Amino acid sequence: MLENDSPPMMFNAGDGFHYEKLPAGTRVIYPPGPVEPIAEPGVAIERALLEPMEMEPLHDLLFPGMKLTIGFDDISLPIPPMQPPDIRQMIIEKVVEKARARGVEDIHIIAALGLHRRMTEAELRHALGKGLMSAYYPDRLYNYDAEDPDGNVQIGETDQGEEVTVSRRVAESDLLVYVNINHVAMNGGHKSVHTGLSPYASIRHNHTPDTLSNTKSLMDPKNSAMHGSFNRMGAIFDEHVKVFHIETTLNNSAFPPVFDFMAKPEHEWGALTKANFLVNHKATQAMPLPAARKVFHSIRAPHRMTSIQAGSTDPVHEETLKHVYHQQLVPVEGQADVLLMGVPFVGPYNVNSIMNPMLVYNILLGYLFNLYKGKPLVRQGGVLIGTHPMPNDFNEVHHPSYIDLWNEVYPQTNDIREIAHKYEKRYAEDPWYRTLYRNSHAYHGVHPFTVLYWAAHALDHLGGVILVGGDPMTTARMGLKRADTIAEALEMSKDIVGPSPSTTYMHVPPLFMVEVS
């Protein structure tokens, strides 16, 4: 952390960069350095499976004739994708090896994508490796289907009327082994099954404007209304299905050396880092936008595992959170009147795709704003300033219902509660969106609604949101203010928070979170 008095700052701005000098006195908060990874991940995996938390060792849960299902986190994390071998591959190979040794033949491996798009064969191969793909794909290694009328089953209902519906294969299994990558503190635990292996019938209960408005600390599950719903569902689920949960954490080595300027503090840039920045900056400015996207989406992160724990869901997740906080949590004194953040080129819903205006909105107000434990970094009634061009650009294969929502609904209203009330059910049940979700690589028809709802708490909390460099039409349609420069945005913020605002810049990526005292 430092008080900025001279060096210009590099802001991520989608598929490019925004470089501007900040006013003297701006507080800049940097991410912690990478935590030392586990020296021998294979040994750590073996130990976790042999010495699980509050459960028998994995090999004691395996027997001939059983149904074993392995679920794993989909392409939405980690971001950027890992350099091979992906930790999911290493863990699932070990689980399958133990299962075969115990005579287990009925093994299914399911990408737990919930309402996300189906992973392509190449994406599955990158995550799981050639061996698993050759042995199991496509009949026994496949994407979860939330719209399979015979492939999902209701197993109960919580005391608050929340329907608990999951994959039929999972419900009928003798054991579910779930393999997590806990990239941020809001993931993992009971959320894994009840967003990844559950259909809209269940997800509709916790992905609502009201639930997310009442989720005051998304990165602290104990103080999250959303996680309260997951935990209630998890209690019902655990009565019906035995779950062996495996969770991992990664360090924040998010970029290879040629792109390390995105994560390194500007005052630490040496000659090579400066040269890399200038080359990438000039190249991505000169090339067509699709080509620039291709460059950025080719990045593979040198993430490495910092912990692995296995066993019963709740104690495993409690231990996992300790490791996430150890890597990501930065103590900060006092809230700011104005918070500055750059919007990265990739989020969980545009991997190998396009960050359309609704996804920019989601990343800025839903994810970046919520990177805190306890209370927000920006005060009640404060201003959030982000940098992104927010182009009027969509991926027609991945985001068809986004396009229709953008063209049919947004010209009439950008109020997320009105959108939820008037349009969610129709989009959720639309047969064409269901067909594209099941047979192409489209996000579920209702997915853009859930994306918008993530912003509910930020909208309640903030006095204003300003996007620097945003397309005038898209920014206005999303209900945001815009400015051409950060200096202009800071001047605009004074009309909201007063003439001498305290300003903080949170330097992401890589991802980290703050704890404000």
C-alpha positions, 0 to 999 in steps of 0.5 A: 500500500502506498500514497501515490505522489508521482508514478502513473498507474496502469489500469486494466480496461478490458482487452487493453490498458488505460494508463493515467497519473493519479492525484497526489494523496491517492491511496493505492492498495496492492495485492499480496505477493504469491504464497509459497506453493506446495513443493510436492502436490502429488504427495499432498493430494495423496495425504488429503485422500488418506487423512480426510477431515471427519470422514473415512479415507477415500479408499474405504468408501470405494467398493465393487459395484458402486456408483461413483460420480466425480464432479469438478468446477467448470471453465469459469475458474480459475482465471486466467486458466492454469498452465497444465497440468491443471490441478483438477486433472491431478486430483481426479486421476488419483481418485480414479486410480484408487477407484479402479484399484478397489474394483469400481467400474461405474464411474462418471465425471461431470463438469459442474457448470449449472447454468453456464455454457457447456465446455468444449472438448478442447476445454475439457481436455485442457482441464482434465488431460488426455488420459481421462478424456480418452478413457471416459469422454464423452459417455462417462465424462460430460457436461452437466445438463440442467435442462435434461427432464429425466436427468434431474430429481428433487430430493427435498425442500428447505424450511424456507421453501427452497427446492433442492433439485440435483443431477439424478446421477448424483442423487443415485450415486453411492458417493459424490467426490467433488473437486474444487478450485477455490479461486475466491472465498465465495466459492466452494462449500455447499455452493459447489453442488447447488450451483454446479449440479443443480438446475434453475429450479434450485438456483432461482431461490438464491440468485435473486435481487433480494438475496444478493442485496442482503449479501452484505459480505459475499467473501465471508460466507457466514455473513452472506444471505446467498450462502445461507441458502446454499447451506440450507440446501446442503443440509438436505442434500447431505441426508441423501448423498454421501459427499467426499469434498476435495478443495484446493487453493492457489497462489496468485501467480496469475501471469507469465513473465511477458504479462507480469506488468498486469500484476506488478506494482508500477514502481517496481517495474524494471526495464524488461517489464516496462518494455513488455508493457509498451510492446503489448500496449502498442500491439493491442491498440493497433490490432483489431479487437478480435485479435487483441482478445485472442492474445489475452485469452491465450494467457495461461497462468502459472498458478500453483496449489497452496493447500488441499483438504478433503473430507466432510464439506463443512470442516473442509471449507472452513480450512479452505477459507483460512488459506484463501484469506492467507493469500488474498486478504489485505488489512486496510484502515478506513473506507474511501469516498471514491474507489478506483478499479480497472476491469480485467479482460476476463471474468468467469463468464467470458472465458474464450469469449467476449465481455459484453456490457452486462458482463462488464456491469457484473464484474465491476458491481458484482465481483470487484465491488465485493472484494472485501471481508466485513465492510466495503472499501468504499463508504455508503453513498460513495463512488465507484469508478471503473475503466472499460470501453464497454463495447456493444459487442456480444458472442452470438454462440455463448450469449444469445439470451443476453443479446435479446435482453439487451435489445428487447428489455434494456431500451425499456428499463435497466432496473434489475428488480423490474427486469426480474419481475417482468422477464425472468420466468419467460427467459428461463422457460424459453424453449429455444434458449433451452435448446441452445444451452443443451446442444450448443455452447450457450449460457442458459436463457436465465443466466443474464438475469443472475449476472445482473442480480450480483450488482444488487448490494453495490447499487444499494450501497453506492451513491454513483458509478462512473465508467471511464472510456465506456461507449456512450450508448452502452454506458447510458443503457446500463444506467452508469455515468461515463467519463473520458479520463480518470481525472474527469471522473474524479471531478464528477465524483465531487458532485456526489461525495463532496469537494475533497474526497478520499480516493483509493485505487485497488490494484487488480489483477491478481484477485485479492480482497480487503478487510477494512478497520 
